[in-house]
């Protein structure tokens, strides 16, 4: 897939930094509609040291956070704003989170997030995280600009 946003561009559109920057590349973005981003899962991620030693598994909450970060990039791009402008998008709610597959070192998460509805600064979104063609996680969530 062709890169639409590289890591340098992502850093302009997210306030997150290591160790909590959880997307590496954006391969598709339709402003106001959807985004597809990638997260390369590597064994040197700090959370693998304790989750679980001997059988490293990416915590589900971080898979959800990676989808929320992709949603934030979509929101910033769609509103032509940046965190440096003083606007921040916060995770405001989550429903229907389901985990279908373990995510482990060496996997690449493909994060697909779509806008369901936007009313002023509140976004309702739906997201799926895939490893290859396998669904790893799905959820519906809210994001609010604060």
C-alpha positions as CSV (number, residue, x, y, z in Angstrom):
1,X,0.0,0.0,0.0
2,X,1.2,3.5,-0.8
3,X,2.1,5.8,2.1
4,X,-0.2,8.8,2.3
5,X,1.3,10.1,5.6
6,X,4.7,9.1,6.9
7,X,5.8,9.2,10.5
8,X,7.0,12.9,10.2
9,X,3.5,13.9,9.0
10,X,1.8,11.8,11.7
11,X,3.9,13.5,14.4
12,X,2.5,16.9,13.2
13,X,-1.1,15.5,13.6
14,X,-0.8,13.7,16.9
15,X,0.4,15.0,20.3
16,X,1.5,11.4,21.3
17,X,5.1,10.5,21.4
18,X,7.1,7.4,22.4
19,X,6.2,5.2,24.1
20,X,2.5,6.0,23.3
21,X,2.6,6.8,19.7
22,X,0.8,3.8,18.3
23,X,0.6,4.4,14.5
24,X,3.5,4.3,12.1
25,X,1.9,5.1,8.7
26,X,-1.3,6.2,7.1
27,X,-2.0,4.5,3.8
28,X,-5.4,5.9,3.0
29,X,-7.4,8.9,4.2
30,X,-10.8,10.2,3.0
31,X,-11.3,13.4,5.0
32,X,-14.5,13.3,7.0
33,X,-15.1,9.7,6.1
34,X,-12.4,7.1,6.8
35,X,-8.7,6.3,7.4
36,X,-6.5,3.3,7.1
37,X,-3.3,3.3,9.2
38,X,-0.6,0.8,10.1
39,X,1.0,-0.1,13.4
40,X,4.1,-2.3,13.2
41,X,4.2,-4.5,16.4
42,X,7.8,-5.1,17.5
43,X,9.2,-7.2,20.3
44,X,11.0,-4.1,21.8
45,X,7.7,-2.4,22.7
46,X,7.9,-1.5,26.4
47,X,4.6,-3.2,27.3
48,X,5.8,-6.6,26.2
49,X,8.2,-6.8,29.2
50,X,5.2,-7.4,31.5
51,X,2.4,-8.5,29.2
52,X,3.1,-11.5,29.3
53,X,6.8,-12.5,29.9
54,X,7.5,-15.6,27.8
55,X,4.3,-15.1,25.7
56,X,4.2,-11.4,24.7
57,X,0.7,-10.2,23.8
58,X,-0.2,-6.7,22.8
59,X,-2.7,-5.4,25.4
60,X,-6.2,-5.0,24.0
61,X,-6.5,-1.5,25.4
62,X,-3.5,-0.5,23.3
63,X,-5.1,-1.9,20.2
64,X,-8.1,0.3,21.0
65,X,-5.8,3.3,21.6
66,X,-4.1,2.8,18.2
67,X,-7.6,2.9,16.6
68,X,-8.4,6.1,18.5
69,X,-5.1,7.6,17.4
70,X,-5.9,6.9,13.8
71,X,-9.3,8.5,14.4
72,X,-7.6,11.6,15.8
73,X,-5.4,11.9,12.7
74,X,-8.6,11.7,10.6
75,X,-10.3,14.4,12.7
76,X,-7.3,16.7,12.5
77,X,-7.0,16.3,8.8
78,X,-10.8,16.7,8.3
79,X,-10.9,19.9,10.3
80,X,-7.6,21.3,8.9
81,X,-6.3,21.7,12.5
82,X,-3.3,20.5,14.4
83,X,-2.5,19.8,18.1
84,X,-0.1,22.8,17.9
85,X,-3.2,25.0,17.3
86,X,-4.3,24.1,20.9
87,X,-7.0,21.6,19.9
88,X,-6.9,18.0,21.4
89,X,-9.2,15.1,20.6
90,X,-10.0,12.9,23.6
91,X,-11.2,9.3,23.8
92,X,-14.8,9.9,25.1
93,X,-16.4,6.5,25.1
94,X,-16.3,3.0,23.8
95,X,-18.9,0.4,23.0
96,X,-19.0,-3.1,21.6
97,X,-15.3,-3.8,21.9
98,X,-14.5,-7.3,20.8
99,X,-11.1,-9.1,20.7
100,X,-10.9,-11.9,18.1
101,X,-7.2,-12.6,17.8
102,X,-4.0,-12.2,19.8
103,X,-1.6,-9.6,18.5
104,X,2.0,-10.4,19.0
105,X,5.5,-9.2,18.0
106,X,6.0,-9.4,14.2
107,X,2.4,-8.6,13.4
108,X,1.3,-5.5,11.5
109,X,-2.0,-4.0,12.6
110,X,-4.1,-2.5,9.8
111,X,-6.4,0.0,11.5
112,X,-9.5,0.9,9.6
113,X,-11.7,3.6,11.1
114,X,-14.9,5.1,9.7
115,X,-16.9,8.1,10.7
116,X,-20.5,7.1,11.7
117,X,-21.6,10.7,12.6
118,X,-20.1,14.0,13.6
119,X,-22.0,16.7,15.5
120,X,-19.9,19.8,16.1
121,X,-16.9,18.5,18.1
122,X,-18.2,15.0,18.9
123,X,-17.3,12.2,16.6
124,X,-18.9,8.7,16.6
125,X,-16.7,6.2,14.9
126,X,-16.4,2.5,14.2
127,X,-13.0,0.8,13.9
128,X,-11.5,-2.6,13.0
129,X,-8.0,-3.8,13.6
130,X,-6.7,-6.5,11.3
131,X,-3.6,-8.7,11.2
132,X,-3.5,-9.7,7.5
133,X,-7.0,-10.6,6.7
134,X,-7.9,-11.7,10.3
135,X,-10.0,-9.4,12.4
136,X,-8.1,-8.8,15.7
137,X,-10.4,-6.2,17.3
138,X,-13.5,-4.2,16.6
139,X,-15.2,-1.4,18.5
140,X,-17.4,1.7,18.3
141,X,-16.1,4.8,20.0
142,X,-16.6,8.5,20.6
143,X,-14.0,11.2,20.3
144,X,-14.5,14.7,21.6
145,X,-12.4,17.8,21.0
146,X,-11.5,19.5,24.2
